[in-house]
Amino acid sequence: MQTTKQKGDLWEVIAIKYLQRNDYRILETNYKFGRFWEIDVIAQKNDIFYFIEVKYRSSQKYGTAEESITKSKLYKLEKSIYSYCMKKRIDLDNISFQVITIVKGQTSNKLTHYKNICLS
């Protein structure tokens, strides 16, 4: 039986393949900052750095994938992104936060790409 982490990794691979097909260059995956903070995918396209959260749901029993991105989660992501940018000397004017949700359907999965999400 797969762990939650293994399942998450599988869906992140699907999101990464989607991003690559759309000309994003993957720089990092599962970038950890601190003990509990993680950025799922860091990518670059043209001169913009993209910080991407990937959420998967097999059902809406516990809410939608979008609902799982709470204020607390956004706060942690914001701190992680800013720390990464400071470490790598990335201008904050050249970053974008995005979310990819994948919802399991009966015959296929639905991937939705939310772009330019405001963290604050």
A tleap script that builds the chain and sets N, CA, C and O, in Angstrom:
source leaprc.protein.ff14SB
mol = sequence {
  NMET GLN THR THR LYS GLN LYS GLY ASP LEU
  TRP GLU VAL ILE ALA ILE LYS TYR LEU GLN
  ARG ASN ASP TYR ARG ILE LEU GLU THR ASN
  TYR LYS PHE GLY ARG PHE TRP GLU ILE ASP
  VAL ILE ALA GLN LYS ASN ASP ILE PHE TYR
  PHE ILE GLU VAL LYS TYR ARG SER SER GLN
  LYS TYR GLY THR ALA GLU GLU SER ILE THR
  LYS SER LYS LEU TYR LYS LEU GLU LYS SER
  ILE TYR SER TYR CYS MET LYS LYS ARG ILE
  ASP LEU ASP ASN ILE SER PHE GLN VAL ILE
  THR ILE VAL LYS GLY GLN THR SER ASN LYS
  LEU THR HIE TYR LYS ASN ILE CYS LEU CSER
}
set mol.1.N position { 0.839 -1.183 0.000 }
set mol.1.CA position { 0.000 0.000 0.000 }
set mol.1.C position { 0.885 1.247 0.000 }
set mol.1.O position { 1.865 1.323 0.742 }
set mol.2.N position { 0.532 2.219 -0.836 }
set mol.2.CA position { 1.317 3.434 -0.947 }
set mol.2.C position { 1.090 4.359 0.244 }
set mol.2.O position { -0.017 4.458 0.772 }
set mol.3.N position { 2.162 5.034 0.654 }
set mol.3.CA position { 2.026 6.049 1.690 }
set mol.3.C position { 1.476 7.323 1.057 }
set mol.3.O position { 1.466 7.470 -0.165 }
set mol.4.N position { 1.022 8.235 1.902 }
set mol.4.CA position { 0.533 9.518 1.406 }
set mol.4.C position { 1.637 10.244 0.645 }
set mol.4.O position { 1.373 10.869 -0.382 }
set mol.5.N position { 2.856 10.169 1.134 }
set mol.5.CA position { 4.007 10.810 0.465 }
set mol.5.C position { 4.218 10.208 -0.917 }
set mol.5.O position { 4.433 10.944 -1.881 }
set mol.6.N position { 4.161 8.884 -1.032 }
set mol.6.CA position { 4.348 8.229 -2.334 }
set mol.6.C position { 3.250 8.631 -3.316 }
set mol.6.O position { 3.522 8.862 -4.494 }
set mol.7.N position { 2.017 8.714 -2.833 }
set mol.7.CA position { 0.912 9.140 -3.693 }
set mol.7.C position { 1.127 10.582 -4.155 }
set mol.7.O position { 0.928 10.907 -5.326 }
set mol.8.N position { 1.535 11.437 -3.217 }
set mol.8.CA position { 1.795 12.838 -3.555 }
set mol.8.C position { 2.892 12.971 -4.592 }
set mol.8.O position { 2.790 13.784 -5.511 }
set mol.9.N position { 3.946 12.169 -4.448 }
set mol.9.CA position { 5.051 12.204 -5.417 }
set mol.9.C position { 4.577 11.821 -6.813 }
set mol.9.O position { 5.011 12.417 -7.799 }
set mol.10.N position { 3.696 10.840 -6.905 }
set mol.10.CA position { 3.167 10.410 -8.198 }
set mol.10.C position { 2.433 11.553 -8.888 }
set mol.10.O position { 2.637 11.790 -10.078 }
set mol.11.N position { 1.595 12.252 -8.162 }
set mol.11.CA position { 0.825 13.349 -8.744 }
set mol.11.C position { 1.710 14.548 -9.050 }
set mol.11.O position { 1.440 15.293 -9.992 }
set mol.12.N position { 2.760 14.739 -8.269 }
set mol.12.CA position { 3.716 15.807 -8.582 }
set mol.12.C position { 4.424 15.519 -9.904 }
set mol.12.O position { 4.696 16.444 -10.668 }
set mol.13.N position { 4.721 14.267 -10.180 }
set mol.13.CA position { 5.338 13.901 -11.461 }
set mol.13.C position { 4.408 14.255 -12.619 }
set mol.13.O position { 4.865 14.747 -13.651 }
set mol.14.N position { 3.124 14.011 -12.460 }
set mol.14.CA position { 2.154 14.377 -13.496 }
set mol.14.C position { 2.158 15.892 -13.698 }
set mol.14.O position { 2.141 16.369 -14.833 }
set mol.15.N position { 2.180 16.640 -12.607 }
set mol.15.CA position { 2.214 18.101 -12.702 }
set mol.15.C position { 3.508 18.570 -13.373 }
set mol.15.O position { 3.482 19.489 -14.191 }
set mol.16.N position { 4.625 17.949 -13.035 }
set mol.16.CA position { 5.916 18.320 -13.624 }
set mol.16.C position { 5.910 18.057 -15.129 }
set mol.16.O position { 6.380 18.889 -15.904 }
set mol.17.N position { 5.391 16.929 -15.538 }
set mol.17.CA position { 5.313 16.629 -16.980 }
set mol.17.C position { 4.444 17.663 -17.697 }
set mol.17.O position { 4.774 18.102 -18.799 }
set mol.18.N position { 3.342 18.045 -17.073 }
set mol.18.CA position { 2.485 19.085 -17.643 }
set mol.18.C position { 3.269 20.396 -17.791 }
set mol.18.O position { 3.213 21.042 -18.837 }
set mol.19.N position { 3.991 20.777 -16.748 }
set mol.19.CA position { 4.769 22.015 -16.789 }
set mol.19.C position { 5.836 21.961 -17.885 }
set mol.19.O position { 6.021 22.930 -18.622 }
set mol.20.N position { 6.530 20.841 -17.990 }
set mol.20.CA position { 7.571 20.700 -19.013 }
set mol.20.C position { 6.986 20.800 -20.415 }
set mol.20.O position { 7.603 21.387 -21.303 }
set mol.21.N position { 5.803 20.234 -20.621 }
set mol.21.CA position { 5.141 20.348 -21.927 }
set mol.21.C position { 4.776 21.799 -22.248 }
set mol.21.O position { 4.582 22.160 -23.409 }
set mol.22.N position { 4.687 22.611 -21.214 }
set mol.22.CA position { 4.332 24.017 -21.384 }
set mol.22.C position { 5.550 24.935 -21.194 }
set mol.22.O position { 5.420 26.097 -20.809 }
set mol.23.N position { 6.721 24.381 -21.472 }
set mol.23.CA position { 7.976 25.149 -21.539 }
set mol.23.C position { 8.503 25.678 -20.203 }
set mol.23.O position { 9.284 26.630 -20.185 }
set mol.24.N position { 8.093 25.080 -19.097 }
set mol.24.CA position { 8.696 25.414 -17.811 }
set mol.24.C position { 9.940 24.540 -17.633 }
set mol.24.O position { 9.926 23.352 -17.954 }
set mol.25.N position { 10.999 25.137 -17.124 }
set mol.25.CA position { 12.216 24.378 -16.809 }
set mol.25.C position { 12.192 24.116 -15.302 }
set mol.25.O position { 12.154 25.054 -14.505 }
set mol.26.N position { 12.214 22.848 -14.920 }
set mol.26.CA position { 12.133 22.477 -13.509 }
set mol.26.C position { 13.502 22.682 -12.860 }
set mol.26.O position { 14.502 22.125 -13.312 }
set mol.27.N position { 13.533 23.486 -11.797 }
set mol.27.CA position { 14.778 23.760 -11.083 }
set mol.27.C position { 14.926 22.893 -9.837 }
set mol.27.O position { 16.009 22.386 -9.544 }
set mol.28.N position { 13.832 22.732 -9.113 }
set mol.28.CA position { 13.867 21.962 -7.866 }
set mol.28.C position { 12.499 21.325 -7.641 }
set mol.28.O position { 11.475 21.829 -8.101 }
set mol.29.N position { 12.509 20.214 -6.927 }
set mol.29.CA position { 11.256 19.610 -6.478 }
set mol.29.C position { 11.392 19.285 -4.996 }
set mol.29.O position { 12.470 18.937 -4.515 }
set mol.30.N position { 10.289 19.405 -4.295 }
set mol.30.CA position { 10.252 19.125 -2.852 }
set mol.30.C position { 11.362 19.847 -2.095 }
set mol.30.O position { 12.061 19.260 -1.269 }
set mol.31.N position { 11.504 21.118 -2.395 }
set mol.31.CA position { 12.531 21.934 -1.736 }
set mol.31.C position { 12.109 22.194 -0.297 }
set mol.31.O position { 11.060 22.786 -0.042 }
set mol.32.N position { 12.932 21.749 0.632 }
set mol.32.CA position { 12.604 21.879 2.045 }
set mol.32.C position { 13.285 23.115 2.632 }
set mol.32.O position { 14.465 23.378 2.399 }
set mol.33.N position { 12.501 23.854 3.394 }
set mol.33.CA position { 13.019 24.989 4.142 }
set mol.33.C position { 12.573 24.791 5.578 }
set mol.33.O position { 11.376 24.789 5.866 }
set mol.34.N position { 13.503 24.631 6.454 }
set mol.34.CA position { 13.143 24.365 7.839 }
set mol.34.C position { 12.661 22.932 7.984 }
set mol.34.O position { 12.831 22.104 7.089 }
set mol.35.N position { 12.073 22.668 9.101 }
set mol.35.CA position { 11.662 21.303 9.419 }
set mol.35.C position { 10.345 20.903 8.761 }
set mol.35.O position { 10.162 19.745 8.385 }
set mol.36.N position { 9.430 21.859 8.623 }
set mol.36.CA position { 8.086 21.510 8.168 }
set mol.36.C position { 7.669 22.183 6.874 }
set mol.36.O position { 6.575 21.909 6.380 }
set mol.37.N position { 8.485 23.041 6.308 }
set mol.37.CA position { 8.076 23.818 5.148 }
set mol.37.C position { 8.674 23.242 3.893 }
set mol.37.O position { 9.840 22.850 3.867 }
set mol.38.N position { 7.866 23.193 2.846 }
set mol.38.CA position { 8.326 22.610 1.585 }
set mol.38.C position { 7.627 23.294 0.414 }
set mol.38.O position { 6.446 23.635 0.479 }
set mol.39.N position { 8.384 23.479 -0.645 }
set mol.39.CA position { 7.817 23.968 -1.901 }
set mol.39.C position { 7.829 22.785 -2.852 }
set mol.39.O position { 8.881 22.186 -3.075 }
set mol.40.N position { 6.677 22.437 -3.417 }
set mol.40.CA position { 6.574 21.242 -4.257 }
set mol.40.C position { 7.428 21.334 -5.515 }
set mol.40.O position { 8.210 20.427 -5.799 }
set mol.41.N position { 7.287 22.427 -6.275 }
set mol.41.CA position { 8.019 22.572 -7.532 }
set mol.41.C position { 8.487 24.016 -7.674 }
set mol.41.O position { 7.725 24.959 -7.462 }
set mol.42.N position { 9.749 24.164 -8.036 }
set mol.42.CA position { 10.287 25.471 -8.399 }
set mol.42.C position { 10.711 25.355 -9.851 }
set mol.42.O position { 11.492 24.478 -10.219 }
set mol.43.N position { 10.183 26.256 -10.671 }
set mol.43.CA position { 10.430 26.196 -12.109 }
set mol.43.C position { 10.767 27.590 -12.631 }
set mol.43.O position { 10.581 28.597 -11.949 }
set mol.44.N position { 11.262 27.610 -13.849 }
set mol.44.CA position { 11.570 28.879 -14.490 }
set mol.44.C position { 11.062 28.845 -15.926 }
set mol.44.O position { 11.156 27.830 -16.616 }
set mol.45.N position { 10.530 29.966 -16.348 }
set mol.45.CA position { 10.095 30.135 -17.732 }
set mol.45.C position { 10.412 31.577 -18.087 }
set mol.45.O position { 9.963 32.514 -17.426 }
set mol.46.N position { 11.197 31.734 -19.144 }
set mol.46.CA position { 11.721 33.059 -19.482 }
set mol.46.C position { 12.505 33.575 -18.275 }
set mol.46.O position { 13.386 32.870 -17.784 }
set mol.47.N position { 12.221 34.751 -17.794 }
set mol.47.CA position { 12.973 35.303 -16.660 }
set mol.47.C position { 12.204 35.230 -15.345 }
set mol.47.O position { 12.597 35.859 -14.362 }
set mol.48.N position { 11.122 34.475 -15.319 }
set mol.48.CA position { 10.282 34.391 -14.125 }
set mol.48.C position { 10.507 33.053 -13.421 }
set mol.48.O position { 10.605 32.004 -14.058 }
set mol.49.N position { 10.584 33.118 -12.095 }
set mol.49.CA position { 10.698 31.926 -11.261 }
set mol.49.C position { 9.307 31.615 -10.697 }
set mol.49.O position { 8.639 32.491 -10.148 }
set mol.50.N position { 8.892 30.381 -10.839 }
set mol.50.CA position { 7.562 29.945 -10.426 }
set mol.50.C position { 7.672 28.988 -9.252 }
set mol.50.O position { 8.443 28.029 -9.285 }
set mol.51.N position { 6.898 29.259 -8.222 }
set mol.51.CA position { 6.828 28.421 -7.033 }
set mol.51.C position { 5.442 27.793 -7.060 }
set mol.51.O position { 4.429 28.489 -6.982 }
set mol.52.N position { 5.411 26.464 -7.171 }
set mol.52.CA position { 4.160 25.787 -7.499 }
set mol.52.C position { 3.807 24.756 -6.431 }
set mol.52.O position { 4.596 23.870 -6.102 }
set mol.53.N position { 2.609 24.903 -5.912 }
set mol.53.CA position { 2.048 23.946 -4.958 }
set mol.53.C position { 1.167 22.983 -5.749 }
set mol.53.O position { 0.353 23.408 -6.569 }
set mol.54.N position { 1.334 21.682 -5.501 }
set mol.54.CA position { 0.553 20.667 -6.199 }
set mol.54.C position { -0.376 20.001 -5.183 }
set mol.54.O position { 0.065 19.538 -4.131 }
set mol.55.N position { -1.665 19.961 -5.513 }
set mol.55.CA position { -2.660 19.341 -4.636 }
set mol.55.C position { -3.465 18.324 -5.430 }
set mol.55.O position { -3.903 18.592 -6.549 }
set mol.56.N position { -3.650 17.156 -4.833 }
set mol.56.CA position { -4.411 16.075 -5.465 }
set mol.56.C position { -5.550 15.668 -4.544 }
set mol.56.O position { -5.403 15.636 -3.322 }
set mol.57.N position { -6.676 15.360 -5.151 }
set mol.57.CA position { -7.809 14.816 -4.407 }
set mol.57.C position { -8.419 13.665 -5.202 }
set mol.57.O position { -8.664 13.783 -6.402 }
set mol.58.N position { -8.657 12.562 -4.516 }
set mol.58.CA position { -9.343 11.438 -5.158 }
set mol.58.C position { -10.852 11.560 -4.969 }
set mol.58.O position { -11.637 10.929 -5.676 }
set mol.59.N position { -11.241 12.394 -3.991 }
set mol.59.CA position { -12.659 12.676 -3.767 }
set mol.59.C position { -12.751 14.009 -3.032 }
set mol.59.O position { -11.739 14.581 -2.628 }
set mol.60.N position { -13.970 14.489 -2.869 }
set mol.60.CA position { -14.159 15.731 -2.128 }
set mol.60.C position { -14.654 15.466 -0.705 }
set mol.60.O position { -15.234 16.339 -0.061 }
set mol.61.N position { -14.416 14.269 -0.242 }
set mol.61.CA position { -14.849 13.872 1.100 }
set mol.61.C position { -14.322 14.828 2.172 }
set mol.61.O position { -15.029 15.144 3.129 }
set mol.62.N position { -13.090 15.283 2.010 }
set mol.62.CA position { -12.479 16.191 2.982 }
set mol.62.C position { -12.310 17.587 2.401 }
set mol.62.O position { -11.476 18.355 2.881 }
set mol.63.N position { -13.079 17.927 1.385 }
set mol.63.CA position { -12.995 19.238 0.764 }
set mol.63.C position { -12.259 19.175 -0.567 }
set mol.63.O position { -11.670 18.156 -0.927 }
set mol.64.N position { -12.307 20.273 -1.276 }
set mol.64.CA position { -11.654 20.328 -2.585 }
set mol.64.C position { -10.155 20.548 -2.418 }
set mol.64.O position { -9.681 20.915 -1.343 }
set mol.65.N position { -9.432 20.321 -3.485 }
set mol.65.CA position { -7.985 20.562 -3.465 }
set mol.65.C position { -7.709 22.033 -3.175 }
set mol.65.O position { -6.784 22.359 -2.432 }
set mol.66.N position { -8.502 22.911 -3.756 }
set mol.66.CA position { -8.317 24.346 -3.543 }
set mol.66.C position { -8.527 24.733 -2.073 }
set mol.66.O position { -7.817 25.587 -1.543 }
set mol.67.N position { -9.499 24.102 -1.428 }
set mol.67.CA position { -9.785 24.406 -0.023 }
set mol.67.C position { -8.664 23.974 0.916 }
set mol.67.O position { -8.584 24.450 2.048 }
set mol.68.N position { -7.807 23.083 0.453 }
set mol.68.CA position { -6.713 22.611 1.311 }
set mol.68.C position { -5.578 23.624 1.419 }
set mol.68.O position { -4.650 23.440 2.206 }
set mol.69.N position { -5.651 24.685 0.634 }
set mol.69.CA position { -4.619 25.720 0.701 }
set mol.69.C position { -5.127 26.810 1.646 }
set mol.69.O position { -5.769 27.775 1.232 }
set mol.70.N position { -4.824 26.623 2.898 }
set mol.70.CA position { -5.306 27.493 3.965 }
set mol.70.C position { -4.411 28.723 4.129 }
set mol.70.O position { -3.344 28.813 3.523 }
set mol.71.N position { -4.861 29.662 4.953 }
set mol.71.CA position { -4.034 30.842 5.260 }
set mol.71.C position { -2.721 30.422 5.897 }
set mol.71.O position { -1.674 31.000 5.606 }
set mol.72.N position { -2.769 29.428 6.755 }
set mol.72.CA position { -1.558 28.926 7.396 }
set mol.72.C position { -0.589 28.352 6.361 }
set mol.72.O position { 0.615 28.599 6.430 }
set mol.73.N position { -1.112 27.591 5.409 }
set mol.73.CA position { -0.288 27.016 4.340 }
set mol.73.C position { 0.317 28.128 3.492 }
set mol.73.O position { 1.498 28.073 3.151 }
set mol.74.N position { -0.478 29.135 3.152 }
set mol.74.CA position { 0.029 30.262 2.362 }
set mol.74.C position { 1.129 31.008 3.104 }
set mol.74.O position { 2.115 31.428 2.500 }
set mol.75.N position { 0.962 31.170 4.399 }
set mol.75.CA position { 1.982 31.837 5.212 }
set mol.75.C position { 3.306 31.068 5.150 }
set mol.75.O position { 4.364 31.661 4.943 }
set mol.76.N position { 3.239 29.764 5.329 }
set mol.76.CA position { 4.446 28.934 5.284 }
set mol.76.C position { 5.083 28.966 3.893 }
set mol.76.O position { 6.305 29.031 3.766 }
set mol.77.N position { 4.257 28.921 2.862 }
set mol.77.CA position { 4.781 28.989 1.498 }
set mol.77.C position { 5.455 30.327 1.241 }
set mol.77.O position { 6.530 30.385 0.644 }
set mol.78.N position { 4.823 31.398 1.691 }
set mol.78.CA position { 5.393 32.734 1.493 }
set mol.78.C position { 6.773 32.833 2.144 }
set mol.78.O position { 7.717 33.321 1.522 }
set mol.79.N position { 6.895 32.377 3.379 }
set mol.79.CA position { 8.182 32.419 4.084 }
set mol.79.C position { 9.221 31.562 3.365 }
set mol.79.O position { 10.377 31.966 3.236 }
set mol.80.N position { 8.822 30.397 2.904 }
set mol.80.CA position { 9.744 29.510 2.185 }
set mol.80.C position { 10.205 30.139 0.875 }
set mol.80.O position { 11.388 30.091 0.536 }
set mol.81.N position { 9.263 30.730 0.143 }
set mol.81.CA position { 9.599 31.351 -1.139 }
set mol.81.C position { 10.559 32.513 -0.931 }
set mol.81.O position { 11.556 32.623 -1.645 }
set mol.82.N position { 10.277 33.377 0.031 }
set mol.82.CA position { 11.151 34.518 0.270 }
set mol.82.C position { 12.538 34.071 0.724 }
set mol.82.O position { 13.542 34.663 0.328 }
set mol.83.N position { 12.595 33.051 1.539 }
set mol.83.CA position { 13.895 32.537 1.985 }
set mol.83.C position { 14.685 31.964 0.814 }
set mol.83.O position { 15.891 32.180 0.703 }
set mol.84.N position { 13.998 31.236 -0.052 }
set mol.84.CA position { 14.652 30.675 -1.242 }
set mol.84.C position { 15.188 31.805 -2.121 }
set mol.84.O position { 16.316 31.739 -2.611 }
set mol.85.N position { 14.379 32.833 -2.313 }
set mol.85.CA position { 14.799 33.956 -3.158 }
set mol.85.C position { 16.006 34.689 -2.564 }
set mol.85.O position { 16.905 35.104 -3.296 }
set mol.86.N position { 16.024 34.844 -1.257 }
set mol.86.CA position { 17.179 35.494 -0.620 }
set mol.86.C position { 18.430 34.642 -0.795 }
set mol.86.O position { 19.499 35.154 -1.126 }
set mol.87.N position { 18.287 33.352 -0.573 }
set mol.87.CA position { 19.429 32.437 -0.690 }
set mol.87.C position { 19.979 32.417 -2.116 }
set mol.87.O position { 21.194 32.396 -2.312 }
set mol.88.N position { 19.083 32.423 -3.116 }
set mol.88.CA position { 19.491 32.328 -4.522 }
set mol.88.C position { 19.635 33.700 -5.193 }
set mol.88.O position { 19.954 33.787 -6.379 }
set mol.89.N position { 19.398 34.766 -4.428 }
set mol.89.CA position { 19.493 36.145 -4.942 }
set mol.89.C position { 18.557 36.384 -6.127 }
set mol.89.O position { 18.967 36.896 -7.169 }
set mol.90.N position { 17.313 36.008 -5.947 }
set mol.90.CA position { 16.281 36.186 -6.967 }
set mol.90.C position { 15.479 37.439 -6.625 }
set mol.90.O position { 15.008 37.593 -5.498 }
set mol.91.N position { 15.329 38.320 -7.589 }
set mol.91.CA position { 14.547 39.537 -7.417 }
set mol.91.C position { 13.072 39.166 -7.230 }
set mol.91.O position { 12.509 38.412 -8.024 }
set mol.92.N position { 12.459 39.700 -6.184 }
set mol.92.CA position { 11.064 39.366 -5.885 }
set mol.92.C position { 10.097 39.847 -6.961 }
set mol.92.O position { 8.954 39.392 -7.015 }
set mol.93.N position { 10.543 40.758 -7.813 }
set mol.93.CA position { 9.710 41.190 -8.937 }
set mol.93.C position { 9.633 40.125 -10.023 }
set mol.93.O position { 8.806 40.221 -10.929 }
set mol.94.N position { 10.492 39.110 -9.937 }
set mol.94.CA position { 10.568 38.063 -10.961 }
set mol.94.C position { 10.042 36.718 -10.475 }
set mol.94.O position { 10.497 35.668 -10.929 }
set mol.95.N position { 9.073 36.750 -9.544 }
set mol.95.CA position { 8.538 35.488 -9.035 }
set mol.95.C position { 7.028 35.439 -9.187 }
set mol.95.O position { 6.361 36.467 -9.293 }
set mol.96.N position { 6.510 34.231 -9.194 }
set mol.96.CA position { 5.067 34.011 -9.272 }
set mol.96.C position { 4.725 32.751 -8.483 }
set mol.96.O position { 5.444 31.754 -8.545 }
set mol.97.N position { 3.630 32.806 -7.748 }
set mol.97.CA position { 3.146 31.637 -7.032 }
set mol.97.C position { 1.977 31.044 -7.808 }
set mol.97.O position { 1.081 31.766 -8.245 }
set mol.98.N position { 1.994 29.733 -7.974 }
set mol.98.CA position { 0.945 29.050 -8.720 }
set mol.98.C position { 0.523 27.780 -7.983 }
set mol.98.O position { 1.245 27.260 -7.132 }
set mol.99.N position { -0.652 27.307 -8.331 }
set mol.99.CA position { -1.164 26.057 -7.762 }
set mol.99.C position { -1.651 25.186 -8.906 }
set mol.99.O position { -2.316 25.658 -9.829 }
set mol.100.N position { -1.311 23.914 -8.831 }
set mol.100.CA position { -1.857 22.928 -9.761 }
set mol.100.C position { -2.672 21.940 -8.934 }
set mol.100.O position { -2.162 21.330 -7.994 }
set mol.101.N position { -3.944 21.792 -9.297 }
set mol.101.CA position { -4.787 20.800 -8.637 }
set mol.101.C position { -5.075 19.671 -9.616 }
set mol.101.O position { -5.255 19.889 -10.814 }
set mol.102.N position { -5.112 18.480 -9.082 }
set mol.102.CA position { -5.456 17.302 -9.877 }
set mol.102.C position { -6.560 16.568 -9.131 }
set mol.102.O position { -6.402 16.197 -7.968 }
set mol.103.N position { -7.674 16.365 -9.813 }
set mol.103.CA position { -8.823 15.696 -9.214 }
set mol.103.C position { -9.090 14.421 -9.998 }
set mol.103.O position { -9.207 14.436 -11.223 }
set mol.104.N position { -9.183 13.320 -9.267 }
set mol.104.CA position { -9.430 12.024 -9.898 }
set mol.104.C position { -10.870 11.952 -10.401 }
set mol.104.O position { -11.822 12.230 -9.671 }
set mol.105.N position { -10.995 11.575 -11.656 }
set mol.105.CA position { -12.315 11.372 -12.241 }
set mol.105.C position { -12.548 9.892 -12.502 }
set mol.105.O position { -11.659 9.071 -12.274 }
set mol.106.N position { -13.732 9.550 -12.976 }
set mol.106.CA position { -14.029 8.140 -13.241 }
set mol.106.C position { -13.220 7.597 -14.407 }
set mol.106.O position { -12.761 6.455 -14.363 }
set mol.107.N position { -13.042 8.395 -15.441 }
set mol.107.CA position { -12.308 7.910 -16.618 }
set mol.107.C position { -10.992 8.632 -16.842 }
set mol.107.O position { -10.104 8.111 -17.518 }
set mol.108.N position { -10.857 9.841 -16.275 }
set mol.108.CA position { -9.596 10.572 -16.417 }
set mol.108.C position { -9.465 11.550 -15.256 }
set mol.108.O position { -10.405 11.764 -14.492 }
set mol.109.N position { -8.286 12.132 -15.144 }
set mol.109.CA position { -8.037 13.097 -14.082 }
set mol.109.C position { -8.150 14.509 -14.657 }
set mol.109.O position { -7.850 14.741 -15.828 }
set mol.110.N position { -8.584 15.442 -13.819 }
set mol.110.CA position { -8.712 16.825 -14.244 }
set mol.110.C position { -7.604 17.649 -13.594 }
set mol.110.O position { -7.523 17.738 -12.369 }
set mol.111.N position { -6.760 18.245 -14.415 }
set mol.111.CA position { -5.685 19.099 -13.933 }
set mol.111.C position { -6.078 20.553 -14.187 }
set mol.111.O position { -6.467 20.916 -15.297 }
set mol.112.N position { -5.974 21.376 -13.148 }
set mol.112.CA position { -6.253 22.801 -13.260 }
set mol.112.C position { -5.020 23.563 -12.800 }
set mol.112.O position { -4.453 23.260 -11.750 }
set mol.113.N position { -4.607 24.547 -13.582 }
set mol.113.CA position { -3.411 25.332 -13.298 }
set mol.113.C position { -3.840 26.756 -12.954 }
set mol.113.O position { -4.319 27.495 -13.814 }
set mol.114.N position { -3.664 27.131 -11.687 }
set mol.114.CA position { -3.993 28.484 -11.228 }
set mol.114.C position { -2.707 29.301 -11.231 }
set mol.114.O position { -1.716 28.920 -10.607 }
set mol.115.N position { -2.734 30.426 -11.938 }
set mol.115.CA position { -1.529 31.232 -12.110 }
set mol.115.C position { -1.642 32.555 -11.355 }
set mol.115.O position { -2.732 33.060 -11.089 }
set mol.116.N position { -0.468 33.093 -11.020 }
set mol.116.CA position { -0.360 34.433 -10.413 }
set mol.116.C position { -1.230 34.609 -9.164 }
set mol.116.O position { -2.029 35.542 -9.079 }
set mol.117.N position { -1.066 33.724 -8.224 }
set mol.117.CA position { -1.830 33.783 -6.982 }
set mol.117.C position { -1.101 34.703 -6.001 }
set mol.117.O position { 0.119 34.628 -5.853 }
set mol.118.N position { -1.855 35.558 -5.345 }
set mol.118.CA position { -1.291 36.474 -4.366 }
set mol.118.C position { -1.132 35.734 -3.031 }
set mol.118.O position { -2.074 35.107 -2.546 }
set mol.119.N position { 0.047 35.811 -2.455 }
set mol.119.CA position { 0.294 35.116 -1.192 }
set mol.119.C position { -0.212 35.908 0.010 }
set mol.119.O position { -0.660 35.316 0.993 }
set mol.120.N position { -0.149 37.207 -0.053 }
set mol.120.CA position { -0.512 38.032 1.126 }
set mol.120.C position { -1.957 38.434 1.107 }
set mol.120.O position { -2.418 39.123 2.017 }
savepdb mol mol.pdb
quit
